Amino acid sequence: MNVTTTITGTTARITPHGEIDFHALPPLHVAVEQLPSHVTDLLWDLEHLCFTDVAGLHLIFGCPTPHGRVSHRTTVTNLRDQPLRLLLTAADLFPGAYDVSRLIPRTPCGLTAPKA
């Protein structure tokens, strides 16, 4: 897993390249844990992410890292088809746990996954 981190002011942009599953989490957790203390906003740029499973959901929704640090105010951008479908399905099935409006700015309330 290649990970690019760019910091501008108080915002960090983390861009994973490849796929996120349980085995890809360690370098992503390290990227979050190594952010400077002045960073308050975390933007996951998922342009180069072709696949994620539930591990990616937990990561972008701010679950604690293995060392206990909770992610910052988190948003995502550049969602590709599969990660977007997974995110919308999770939000549809578990709206209290996966609040898409918090994660994707300017998301209309009640946005749900497309019906198959």
Backbone as XML, in Angstrom:
<?xml version="1.0"?>
<chain id="A" units="angstrom">
  <residue number="1" name="MET">
    <atom name="N" x="0.853" y="-1.177" z="0.000"/>
    <atom name="CA" x="0.000" y="0.000" z="0.000"/>
    <atom name="C" x="0.896" y="1.237" z="0.000"/>
  </residue>
  <residue number="2" name="ASN">
    <atom name="N" x="0.779" y="2.037" z="-1.018"/>
    <atom name="CA" x="1.448" y="3.335" z="-1.060"/>
    <atom name="C" x="0.486" y="4.380" z="-0.516"/>
  </residue>
  <residue number="3" name="VAL">
    <atom name="N" x="1.015" y="5.284" z="0.292"/>
    <atom name="CA" x="0.210" y="6.324" z="0.913"/>
    <atom name="C" x="0.932" y="7.654" z="0.743"/>
  </residue>
  <residue number="4" name="THR">
    <atom name="N" x="0.195" y="8.653" z="0.261"/>
    <atom name="CA" x="0.743" y="10.002" z="0.126"/>
    <atom name="C" x="0.016" y="10.904" z="1.115"/>
  </residue>
  <residue number="5" name="THR">
    <atom name="N" x="0.782" y="11.688" z="1.872"/>
    <atom name="CA" x="0.200" y="12.641" z="2.818"/>
    <atom name="C" x="0.685" y="14.038" z="2.477"/>
  </residue>
  <residue number="6" name="THR">
    <atom name="N" x="-0.268" y="14.952" z="2.365"/>
    <atom name="CA" x="0.033" y="16.357" z="2.099"/>
    <atom name="C" x="-0.651" y="17.190" z="3.178"/>
  </residue>
  <residue number="7" name="ILE">
    <atom name="N" x="0.102" y="18.111" z="3.772"/>
    <atom name="CA" x="-0.457" y="18.964" z="4.827"/>
    <atom name="C" x="-0.452" y="20.407" z="4.352"/>
  </residue>
  <residue number="8" name="THR">
    <atom name="N" x="-1.627" y="21.018" z="4.427"/>
    <atom name="CA" x="-1.792" y="22.428" z="4.090"/>
    <atom name="C" x="-2.519" y="23.089" z="5.248"/>
  </residue>
  <residue number="9" name="GLY">
    <atom name="N" x="-1.813" y="23.933" z="5.974"/>
    <atom name="CA" x="-2.409" y="24.574" z="7.141"/>
    <atom name="C" x="-2.801" y="23.538" z="8.177"/>
  </residue>
  <residue number="10" name="THR">
    <atom name="N" x="-4.093" y="23.500" z="8.518"/>
    <atom name="CA" x="-4.578" y="22.553" z="9.522"/>
    <atom name="C" x="-5.252" y="21.335" z="8.894"/>
  </residue>
  <residue number="11" name="THR">
    <atom name="N" x="-5.105" y="21.182" z="7.570"/>
    <atom name="CA" x="-5.733" y="20.065" z="6.864"/>
    <atom name="C" x="-4.684" y="19.105" z="6.317"/>
  </residue>
  <residue number="12" name="ALA">
    <atom name="N" x="-4.911" y="17.825" z="6.566"/>
    <atom name="CA" x="-4.062" y="16.782" z="5.994"/>
    <atom name="C" x="-4.869" y="16.026" z="4.948"/>
  </residue>
  <residue number="13" name="ARG">
    <atom name="N" x="-4.258" y="15.801" z="3.790"/>
    <atom name="CA" x="-4.864" y="14.995" z="2.724"/>
    <atom name="C" x="-4.059" y="13.707" z="2.643"/>
  </residue>
  <residue number="14" name="ILE">
    <atom name="N" x="-4.746" y="12.589" z="2.917"/>
    <atom name="CA" x="-4.095" y="11.280" z="2.820"/>
    <atom name="C" x="-4.677" y="10.573" z="1.612"/>
  </residue>
  <residue number="15" name="THR">
    <atom name="N" x="-3.796" y="10.127" z="0.723"/>
    <atom name="CA" x="-4.200" y="9.481" z="-0.514"/>
    <atom name="C" x="-3.630" y="8.062" z="-0.554"/>
  </residue>
  <residue number="16" name="PRO">
    <atom name="N" x="-4.475" y="7.057" z="-0.311"/>
    <atom name="CA" x="-4.016" y="5.673" z="-0.446"/>
    <atom name="C" x="-4.072" y="5.252" z="-1.921"/>
  </residue>
  <residue number="17" name="HIS">
    <atom name="N" x="-3.161" y="4.397" z="-2.304"/>
    <atom name="CA" x="-3.111" y="3.886" z="-3.673"/>
    <atom name="C" x="-3.289" y="2.373" z="-3.622"/>
  </residue>
  <residue number="18" name="GLY">
    <atom name="N" x="-4.319" y="1.868" z="-4.292"/>
    <atom name="CA" x="-4.547" y="0.420" z="-4.323"/>
    <atom name="C" x="-5.872" y="0.031" z="-3.717"/>
  </residue>
  <residue number="19" name="GLU">
    <atom name="N" x="-5.824" y="-0.903" z="-2.764"/>
    <atom name="CA" x="-7.023" y="-1.435" z="-2.117"/>
    <atom name="C" x="-6.874" y="-1.339" z="-0.612"/>
  </residue>
  <residue number="20" name="ILE">
    <atom name="N" x="-8.008" y="-1.119" z="0.081"/>
    <atom name="CA" x="-7.989" y="-1.125" z="1.539"/>
    <atom name="C" x="-8.733" y="-2.358" z="2.018"/>
  </residue>
  <residue number="21" name="ASP">
    <atom name="N" x="-8.006" y="-3.185" z="2.750"/>
    <atom name="CA" x="-8.593" y="-4.298" z="3.475"/>
    <atom name="C" x="-7.841" y="-4.371" z="4.806"/>
  </residue>
  <residue number="22" name="PHE">
    <atom name="N" x="-8.113" y="-5.380" z="5.596"/>
    <atom name="CA" x="-7.491" y="-5.490" z="6.914"/>
    <atom name="C" x="-5.971" y="-5.435" z="6.836"/>
  </residue>
  <residue number="23" name="HIS">
    <atom name="N" x="-5.380" y="-6.064" z="5.811"/>
    <atom name="CA" x="-3.919" y="-6.136" z="5.700"/>
    <atom name="C" x="-3.298" y="-4.807" z="5.264"/>
  </residue>
  <residue number="24" name="ALA">
    <atom name="N" x="-4.087" y="-3.927" z="4.677"/>
    <atom name="CA" x="-3.572" y="-2.630" z="4.224"/>
    <atom name="C" x="-3.685" y="-1.547" z="5.290"/>
  </residue>
  <residue number="25" name="LEU">
    <atom name="N" x="-4.320" y="-1.842" z="6.406"/>
    <atom name="CA" x="-4.556" y="-0.821" z="7.432"/>
    <atom name="C" x="-3.305" y="-0.291" z="8.130"/>
  </residue>
  <residue number="26" name="PRO">
    <atom name="N" x="-2.298" y="-1.102" z="8.446"/>
    <atom name="CA" x="-1.163" y="-0.574" z="9.217"/>
    <atom name="C" x="-0.524" y="0.697" z="8.645"/>
  </residue>
  <residue number="27" name="PRO">
    <atom name="N" x="-0.175" y="0.769" z="7.351"/>
    <atom name="CA" x="0.436" y="2.021" z="6.885"/>
    <atom name="C" x="-0.532" y="3.205" z="6.910"/>
  </residue>
  <residue number="28" name="LEU">
    <atom name="N" x="-1.818" y="2.930" z="6.790"/>
    <atom name="CA" x="-2.806" y="4.007" z="6.855"/>
    <atom name="C" x="-2.952" y="4.527" z="8.285"/>
  </residue>
  <residue number="29" name="HIS">
    <atom name="N" x="-2.956" y="3.614" z="9.251"/>
    <atom name="CA" x="-2.988" y="4.038" z="10.659"/>
    <atom name="C" x="-1.727" y="4.837" z="11.005"/>
  </residue>
  <residue number="30" name="VAL">
    <atom name="N" x="-0.575" y="4.406" z="10.493"/>
    <atom name="CA" x="0.672" y="5.127" z="10.747"/>
    <atom name="C" x="0.584" y="6.540" z="10.171"/>
  </residue>
  <residue number="31" name="ALA">
    <atom name="N" x="0.032" y="6.664" z="8.964"/>
    <atom name="CA" x="-0.107" y="7.995" z="8.341"/>
    <atom name="C" x="-0.952" y="8.922" z="9.213"/>
  </residue>
  <residue number="32" name="VAL">
    <atom name="N" x="-2.027" y="8.395" z="9.791"/>
    <atom name="CA" x="-2.878" y="9.213" z="10.664"/>
    <atom name="C" x="-2.157" y="9.532" z="11.969"/>
  </residue>
  <residue number="33" name="GLU">
    <atom name="N" x="-1.512" y="8.545" z="12.562"/>
    <atom name="CA" x="-0.833" y="8.750" z="13.841"/>
    <atom name="C" x="0.328" y="9.725" z="13.746"/>
  </residue>
  <residue number="34" name="GLN">
    <atom name="N" x="0.936" y="9.838" z="12.577"/>
    <atom name="CA" x="2.090" y="10.718" z="12.416"/>
    <atom name="C" x="1.720" y="12.150" z="12.028"/>
  </residue>
  <residue number="35" name="LEU">
    <atom name="N" x="0.437" y="12.443" z="11.947"/>
    <atom name="CA" x="0.034" y="13.807" z="11.622"/>
    <atom name="C" x="0.432" y="14.746" z="12.757"/>
  </residue>
  <residue number="36" name="PRO">
    <atom name="N" x="0.873" y="15.939" z="12.418"/>
    <atom name="CA" x="1.236" y="16.898" z="13.463"/>
    <atom name="C" x="0.019" y="17.273" z="14.306"/>
  </residue>
  <residue number="37" name="SER">
    <atom name="N" x="0.261" y="17.711" z="15.513"/>
    <atom name="CA" x="-0.827" y="18.013" z="16.451"/>
    <atom name="C" x="-1.691" y="19.184" z="16.000"/>
  </residue>
  <residue number="38" name="HIS">
    <atom name="N" x="-1.185" y="20.068" z="15.135"/>
    <atom name="CA" x="-1.984" y="21.214" z="14.686"/>
    <atom name="C" x="-3.017" y="20.828" z="13.612"/>
  </residue>
  <residue number="39" name="VAL">
    <atom name="N" x="-2.938" y="19.622" z="13.092"/>
    <atom name="CA" x="-3.892" y="19.185" z="12.062"/>
    <atom name="C" x="-5.236" y="18.875" z="12.726"/>
  </residue>
  <residue number="40" name="THR">
    <atom name="N" x="-6.286" y="19.525" z="12.247"/>
    <atom name="CA" x="-7.637" y="19.321" z="12.790"/>
    <atom name="C" x="-8.572" y="18.658" z="11.788"/>
  </residue>
  <residue number="41" name="ASP">
    <atom name="N" x="-8.234" y="18.739" z="10.502"/>
    <atom name="CA" x="-9.091" y="18.180" z="9.454"/>
    <atom name="C" x="-8.322" y="17.132" z="8.659"/>
  </residue>
  <residue number="42" name="LEU">
    <atom name="N" x="-9.001" y="16.023" z="8.415"/>
    <atom name="CA" x="-8.403" y="14.929" z="7.650"/>
    <atom name="C" x="-9.256" y="14.678" z="6.423"/>
  </residue>
  <residue number="43" name="LEU">
    <atom name="N" x="-8.651" y="14.792" z="5.250"/>
    <atom name="CA" x="-9.324" y="14.537" z="3.989"/>
    <atom name="C" x="-8.744" y="13.274" z="3.383"/>
  </residue>
  <residue number="44" name="TRP">
    <atom name="N" x="-9.588" y="12.250" z="3.249"/>
    <atom name="CA" x="-9.187" y="11.020" z="2.565"/>
    <atom name="C" x="-9.460" y="11.223" z="1.082"/>
  </residue>
  <residue number="45" name="ASP">
    <atom name="N" x="-8.418" y="11.280" z="0.273"/>
    <atom name="CA" x="-8.554" y="11.400" z="-1.172"/>
    <atom name="C" x="-8.494" y="9.983" z="-1.740"/>
  </residue>
  <residue number="46" name="LEU">
    <atom name="N" x="-9.649" y="9.492" z="-2.200"/>
    <atom name="CA" x="-9.758" y="8.089" z="-2.610"/>
    <atom name="C" x="-9.717" y="7.913" z="-4.125"/>
  </residue>
  <residue number="47" name="GLU">
    <atom name="N" x="-9.119" y="8.865" z="-4.816"/>
    <atom name="CA" x="-9.035" y="8.814" z="-6.273"/>
    <atom name="C" x="-8.321" y="7.551" z="-6.769"/>
  </residue>
  <residue number="48" name="HIS">
    <atom name="N" x="-7.324" y="7.089" z="-6.044"/>
    <atom name="CA" x="-6.535" y="5.934" z="-6.475"/>
    <atom name="C" x="-6.916" y="4.656" z="-5.737"/>
  </residue>
  <residue number="49" name="LEU">
    <atom name="N" x="-8.077" y="4.671" z="-5.106"/>
    <atom name="CA" x="-8.563" y="3.503" z="-4.369"/>
    <atom name="C" x="-9.595" y="2.785" z="-5.229"/>
  </residue>
  <residue number="50" name="CYS">
    <atom name="N" x="-9.268" y="1.579" z="-5.656"/>
    <atom name="CA" x="-10.189" y="0.847" z="-6.531"/>
    <atom name="C" x="-11.102" y="-0.100" z="-5.756"/>
  </residue>
  <residue number="51" name="PHE">
    <atom name="N" x="-10.741" y="-0.441" z="-4.514"/>
    <atom name="CA" x="-11.546" y="-1.378" z="-3.725"/>
    <atom name="C" x="-11.324" y="-1.115" z="-2.250"/>
  </residue>
  <residue number="52" name="THR">
    <atom name="N" x="-12.405" y="-1.273" z="-1.486"/>
    <atom name="CA" x="-12.288" y="-1.305" z="-0.033"/>
    <atom name="C" x="-13.364" y="-2.231" z="0.509"/>
  </residue>
  <residue number="53" name="ASP">
    <atom name="N" x="-13.079" y="-2.798" z="1.661"/>
    <atom name="CA" x="-14.091" y="-3.594" z="2.361"/>
    <atom name="C" x="-14.429" y="-2.844" z="3.653"/>
  </residue>
  <residue number="54" name="VAL">
    <atom name="N" x="-15.006" y="-3.529" z="4.599"/>
    <atom name="CA" x="-15.437" y="-2.878" z="5.840"/>
    <atom name="C" x="-14.272" y="-2.229" z="6.582"/>
  </residue>
  <residue number="55" name="ALA">
    <atom name="N" x="-13.062" y="-2.696" z="6.377"/>
    <atom name="CA" x="-11.898" y="-2.066" z="7.011"/>
    <atom name="C" x="-11.775" y="-0.610" z="6.573"/>
  </residue>
  <residue number="56" name="GLY">
    <atom name="N" x="-12.037" y="-0.340" z="5.309"/>
    <atom name="CA" x="-11.997" y="1.032" z="4.813"/>
    <atom name="C" x="-13.085" y="1.892" z="5.420"/>
  </residue>
  <residue number="57" name="LEU">
    <atom name="N" x="-14.266" y="1.297" z="5.624"/>
    <atom name="CA" x="-15.347" y="2.045" z="6.269"/>
    <atom name="C" x="-14.950" y="2.477" z="7.669"/>
  </residue>
  <residue number="58" name="HIS">
    <atom name="N" x="-14.395" y="1.551" z="8.429"/>
    <atom name="CA" x="-13.974" y="1.873" z="9.795"/>
    <atom name="C" x="-12.882" y="2.937" z="9.783"/>
  </residue>
  <residue number="59" name="LEU">
    <atom name="N" x="-11.980" y="2.838" z="8.837"/>
    <atom name="CA" x="-10.885" y="3.802" z="8.755"/>
    <atom name="C" x="-11.400" y="5.210" z="8.463"/>
  </residue>
  <residue number="60" name="ILE">
    <atom name="N" x="-12.238" y="5.360" z="7.451"/>
    <atom name="CA" x="-12.658" y="6.708" z="7.069"/>
    <atom name="C" x="-13.726" y="7.284" z="7.991"/>
  </residue>
  <residue number="61" name="PHE">
    <atom name="N" x="-14.390" y="6.429" z="8.754"/>
    <atom name="CA" x="-15.367" y="6.953" z="9.710"/>
    <atom name="C" x="-14.748" y="7.243" z="11.069"/>
  </residue>
  <residue number="62" name="GLY">
    <atom name="N" x="-13.422" y="7.233" z="11.134"/>
    <atom name="CA" x="-12.748" y="7.727" z="12.323"/>
    <atom name="C" x="-12.658" y="6.769" z="13.484"/>
  </residue>
  <residue number="63" name="CYS">
    <atom name="N" x="-12.651" y="5.473" z="13.220"/>
    <atom name="CA" x="-12.443" y="4.537" z="14.321"/>
    <atom name="C" x="-11.030" y="4.714" z="14.855"/>
  </residue>
  <residue number="64" name="PRO">
    <atom name="N" x="-10.822" y="4.459" z="16.126"/>
    <atom name="CA" x="-9.491" y="4.632" z="16.692"/>
    <atom name="C" x="-8.450" y="3.770" z="15.996"/>
  </residue>
  <residue number="65" name="THR">
    <atom name="N" x="-7.246" y="4.277" z="15.935"/>
    <atom name="CA" x="-6.125" y="3.511" z="15.415"/>
    <atom name="C" x="-5.706" y="2.500" z="16.483"/>
  </residue>
  <residue number="66" name="PRO">
    <atom name="N" x="-4.806" y="1.568" z="16.144"/>
    <atom name="CA" x="-4.381" y="0.590" z="17.150"/>
    <atom name="C" x="-3.815" y="1.208" z="18.423"/>
  </residue>
  <residue number="67" name="HIS">
    <atom name="N" x="-3.295" y="2.427" z="18.326"/>
    <atom name="CA" x="-2.722" y="3.082" z="19.503"/>
    <atom name="C" x="-3.704" y="4.029" z="20.166"/>
  </residue>
  <residue number="68" name="GLY">
    <atom name="N" x="-4.973" y="3.974" z="19.750"/>
    <atom name="CA" x="-6.014" y="4.714" z="20.440"/>
    <atom name="C" x="-6.332" y="6.094" z="19.923"/>
  </residue>
  <residue number="69" name="ARG">
    <atom name="N" x="-5.566" y="6.594" z="18.989"/>
    <atom name="CA" x="-5.828" y="7.949" z="18.490"/>
    <atom name="C" x="-7.044" y="7.930" z="17.573"/>
  </residue>
  <residue number="70" name="VAL">
    <atom name="N" x="-7.986" y="8.808" z="17.818"/>
    <atom name="CA" x="-9.179" y="8.913" z="16.994"/>
    <atom name="C" x="-8.908" y="9.927" z="15.891"/>
  </residue>
  <residue number="71" name="SER">
    <atom name="N" x="-9.384" y="9.646" z="14.719"/>
    <atom name="CA" x="-9.171" y="10.538" z="13.587"/>
    <atom name="C" x="-9.764" y="11.919" z="13.845"/>
  </residue>
  <residue number="72" name="HIS">
    <atom name="N" x="-9.371" y="12.844" z="13.050"/>
    <atom name="CA" x="-9.796" y="14.232" z="13.132"/>
    <atom name="C" x="-11.151" y="14.390" z="12.450"/>
  </residue>
  <residue number="73" name="ARG">
    <atom name="N" x="-11.597" y="15.648" z="12.296"/>
    <atom name="CA" x="-12.807" y="15.885" z="11.511"/>
    <atom name="C" x="-12.500" y="15.371" z="10.112"/>
  </residue>
  <residue number="74" name="THR">
    <atom name="N" x="-13.270" y="14.398" z="9.667"/>
    <atom name="CA" x="-12.920" y="13.636" z="8.481"/>
    <atom name="C" x="-13.904" y="13.845" z="7.349"/>
  </residue>
  <residue number="75" name="THR">
    <atom name="N" x="-13.361" y="14.004" z="6.145"/>
    <atom name="CA" x="-14.160" y="14.045" z="4.926"/>
    <atom name="C" x="-13.465" y="13.177" z="3.881"/>
  </residue>
  <residue number="76" name="VAL">
    <atom name="N" x="-14.203" y="12.853" z="2.820"/>
    <atom name="CA" x="-13.631" y="12.083" z="1.715"/>
    <atom name="C" x="-13.886" y="12.809" z="0.411"/>
  </residue>
  <residue number="77" name="THR">
    <atom name="N" x="-13.051" y="12.527" z="-0.565"/>
    <atom name="CA" x="-13.215" y="13.087" z="-1.893"/>
    <atom name="C" x="-12.779" y="12.061" z="-2.932"/>
  </residue>
  <residue number="78" name="ASN">
    <atom name="N" x="-13.239" y="12.268" z="-4.153"/>
    <atom name="CA" x="-12.857" y="11.440" z="-5.297"/>
    <atom name="C" x="-13.199" y="9.964" z="-5.127"/>
  </residue>
  <residue number="79" name="LEU">
    <atom name="N" x="-14.365" y="9.691" z="-4.576"/>
    <atom name="CA" x="-14.804" y="8.300" z="-4.418"/>
    <atom name="C" x="-15.061" y="7.654" z="-5.778"/>
  </residue>
  <residue number="80" name="ARG">
    <atom name="N" x="-14.485" y="6.493" z="-5.996"/>
    <atom name="CA" x="-14.735" y="5.721" z="-7.208"/>
    <atom name="C" x="-15.939" y="4.817" z="-6.972"/>
  </residue>
  <residue number="81" name="ASP">
    <atom name="N" x="-16.361" y="4.108" z="-8.004"/>
    <atom name="CA" x="-17.616" y="3.355" z="-7.970"/>
    <atom name="C" x="-17.756" y="2.384" z="-6.803"/>
  </residue>
  <residue number="82" name="GLN">
    <atom name="N" x="-16.834" y="1.442" z="-6.645"/>
    <atom name="CA" x="-16.994" y="0.417" z="-5.609"/>
    <atom name="C" x="-16.956" y="1.007" z="-4.205"/>
  </residue>
  <residue number="83" name="PRO">
    <atom name="N" x="-15.983" y="1.853" z="-3.874"/>
    <atom name="CA" x="-16.013" y="2.439" z="-2.525"/>
    <atom name="C" x="-17.270" y="3.266" z="-2.273"/>
  </residue>
  <residue number="84" name="LEU">
    <atom name="N" x="-17.744" y="3.972" z="-3.287"/>
    <atom name="CA" x="-18.959" y="4.774" z="-3.123"/>
    <atom name="C" x="-20.174" y="3.875" z="-2.886"/>
  </residue>
  <residue number="85" name="ARG">
    <atom name="N" x="-20.296" y="2.789" z="-3.650"/>
    <atom name="CA" x="-21.422" y="1.861" z="-3.438"/>
    <atom name="C" x="-21.385" y="1.269" z="-2.046"/>
  </residue>
  <residue number="86" name="LEU">
    <atom name="N" x="-20.204" y="0.874" z="-1.577"/>
    <atom name="CA" x="-20.075" y="0.312" z="-0.229"/>
    <atom name="C" x="-20.477" y="1.341" z="0.816"/>
  </residue>
  <residue number="87" name="LEU">
    <atom name="N" x="-20.006" y="2.562" z="0.666"/>
    <atom name="CA" x="-20.332" y="3.628" z="1.607"/>
    <atom name="C" x="-21.834" y="3.905" z="1.642"/>
  </residue>
  <residue number="88" name="LEU">
    <atom name="N" x="-22.457" y="3.988" z="0.480"/>
    <atom name="CA" x="-23.892" y="4.259" z="0.420"/>
    <atom name="C" x="-24.714" y="3.092" z="0.954"/>
  </residue>
  <residue number="89" name="THR">
    <atom name="N" x="-24.269" y="1.875" z="0.694"/>
    <atom name="CA" x="-24.969" y="0.703" z="1.225"/>
    <atom name="C" x="-24.881" y="0.685" z="2.747"/>
  </residue>
  <residue number="90" name="ALA">
    <atom name="N" x="-23.694" y="0.945" z="3.283"/>
    <atom name="CA" x="-23.520" y="0.981" z="4.739"/>
    <atom name="C" x="-24.387" y="2.076" z="5.353"/>
  </residue>
  <residue number="91" name="ALA">
    <atom name="N" x="-24.437" y="3.241" z="4.700"/>
    <atom name="CA" x="-25.250" y="4.348" z="5.214"/>
    <atom name="C" x="-26.732" y="4.006" z="5.164"/>
  </residue>
  <residue number="92" name="ASP">
    <atom name="N" x="-27.145" y="3.273" z="4.143"/>
    <atom name="CA" x="-28.545" y="2.877" z="4.004"/>
    <atom name="C" x="-28.930" y="1.848" z="5.069"/>
  </residue>
  <residue number="93" name="LEU">
    <atom name="N" x="-28.056" y="0.890" z="5.318"/>
    <atom name="CA" x="-28.346" y="-0.179" z="6.278"/>
    <atom name="C" x="-28.141" y="0.254" z="7.725"/>
  </residue>
  <residue number="94" name="PHE">
    <atom name="N" x="-27.162" y="1.111" z="7.971"/>
    <atom name="CA" x="-26.808" y="1.523" z="9.328"/>
    <atom name="C" x="-26.639" y="3.045" z="9.390"/>
  </residue>
  <residue number="95" name="PRO">
    <atom name="N" x="-27.725" y="3.815" z="9.206"/>
    <atom name="CA" x="-27.603" y="5.271" z="9.123"/>
    <atom name="C" x="-27.019" y="5.918" z="10.377"/>
  </residue>
  <residue number="96" name="GLY">
    <atom name="N" x="-27.226" y="5.335" z="11.528"/>
    <atom name="CA" x="-26.669" y="5.907" z="12.752"/>
    <atom name="C" x="-25.162" y="5.741" z="12.846"/>
  </residue>
  <residue number="97" name="ALA">
    <atom name="N" x="-24.642" y="4.680" z="12.279"/>
    <atom name="CA" x="-23.210" y="4.402" z="12.350"/>
    <atom name="C" x="-22.429" y="5.036" z="11.199"/>
  </residue>
  <residue number="98" name="TYR">
    <atom name="N" x="-23.063" y="5.125" z="10.042"/>
    <atom name="CA" x="-22.375" y="5.625" z="8.846"/>
    <atom name="C" x="-23.127" y="6.835" z="8.302"/>
  </residue>
  <residue number="99" name="ASP">
    <atom name="N" x="-22.884" y="7.988" z="8.887"/>
    <atom name="CA" x="-23.544" y="9.227" z="8.505"/>
    <atom name="C" x="-22.795" y="9.855" z="7.333"/>
  </residue>
  <residue number="100" name="VAL">
    <atom name="N" x="-23.289" y="9.621" z="6.129"/>
    <atom name="CA" x="-22.634" y="10.101" z="4.926"/>
    <atom name="C" x="-22.597" y="11.622" z="4.880"/>
  </residue>
  <residue number="101" name="SER">
    <atom name="N" x="-23.602" y="12.280" z="5.416"/>
    <atom name="CA" x="-23.633" y="13.742" z="5.371"/>
    <atom name="C" x="-22.485" y="14.359" z="6.169"/>
  </residue>
  <residue number="102" name="ARG">
    <atom name="N" x="-21.971" y="13.639" z="7.157"/>
    <atom name="CA" x="-20.824" y="14.115" z="7.934"/>
    <atom name="C" x="-19.529" y="13.917" z="7.161"/>
  </residue>
  <residue number="103" name="LEU">
    <atom name="N" x="-19.495" y="12.882" z="6.345"/>
    <atom name="CA" x="-18.274" y="12.476" z="5.661"/>
    <atom name="C" x="-18.084" y="13.172" z="4.320"/>
  </residue>
  <residue number="104" name="ILE">
    <atom name="N" x="-19.198" y="13.390" z="3.617"/>
    <atom name="CA" x="-19.136" y="14.019" z="2.301"/>
    <atom name="C" x="-19.876" y="15.344" z="2.399"/>
  </residue>
  <residue number="105" name="PRO">
    <atom name="N" x="-19.156" y="16.454" z="2.430"/>
    <atom name="CA" x="-19.827" y="17.751" z="2.578"/>
    <atom name="C" x="-20.870" y="17.976" z="1.483"/>
  </residue>
  <residue number="106" name="ARG">
    <atom name="N" x="-21.923" y="18.682" z="1.859"/>
    <atom name="CA" x="-23.007" y="19.037" z="0.947"/>
    <atom name="C" x="-23.752" y="17.808" z="0.407"/>
  </residue>
  <residue number="107" name="THR">
    <atom name="N" x="-23.849" y="16.747" z="1.217"/>
    <atom name="CA" x="-24.617" y="15.572" z="0.845"/>
    <atom name="C" x="-26.053" y="15.771" z="1.298"/>
  </residue>
  <residue number="108" name="PRO">
    <atom name="N" x="-27.017" y="15.602" z="0.390"/>
    <atom name="CA" x="-28.418" y="15.764" z="0.810"/>
    <atom name="C" x="-28.804" y="14.724" z="1.853"/>
  </residue>
  <residue number="109" name="CYS">
    <atom name="N" x="-29.614" y="15.126" z="2.830"/>
    <atom name="CA" x="-30.105" y="14.180" z="3.837"/>
    <atom name="C" x="-30.960" y="13.135" z="3.132"/>
  </residue>
  <residue number="110" name="GLY">
    <atom name="N" x="-30.886" y="11.930" z="3.598"/>
    <atom name="CA" x="-31.714" y="10.867" z="3.032"/>
    <atom name="C" x="-31.105" y="10.212" z="1.804"/>
  </residue>
  <residue number="111" name="LEU">
    <atom name="N" x="-29.840" y="10.553" z="1.463"/>
    <atom name="CA" x="-29.175" y="9.917" z="0.334"/>
    <atom name="C" x="-28.992" y="8.439" z="0.640"/>
  </residue>
  <residue number="112" name="THR">
    <atom name="N" x="-29.400" y="7.583" z="-0.269"/>
    <atom name="CA" x="-29.290" y="6.151" z="-0.043"/>
    <atom name="C" x="-28.634" y="5.478" z="-1.226"/>
  </residue>
  <residue number="113" name="ALA">
    <atom name="N" x="-28.259" y="4.243" z="-1.015"/>
    <atom name="CA" x="-27.635" y="3.457" z="-2.067"/>
    <atom name="C" x="-28.641" y="3.150" z="-3.160"/>
  </residue>
  <residue number="114" name="PRO">
    <atom name="N" x="-28.155" y="3.089" z="-4.406"/>
    <atom name="CA" x="-29.055" y="2.731" z="-5.485"/>
    <atom name="C" x="-29.583" y="1.320" z="-5.302"/>
  </residue>
  <residue number="115" name="LYS">
    <atom name="N" x="-30.845" y="1.117" z="-5.624"/>
    <atom name="CA" x="-31.454" y="-0.217" z="-5.492"/>
    <atom name="C" x="-31.017" y="-1.080" z="-6.669"/>
  </residue>
  <residue number="116" name="ALA">
    <atom name="N" x="-30.688" y="-2.323" z="-6.380"/>
    <atom name="CA" x="-30.236" y="-3.254" z="-7.425"/>
    <atom name="C" x="-31.390" y="-3.757" z="-8.258"/>
  </residue>
</chain>
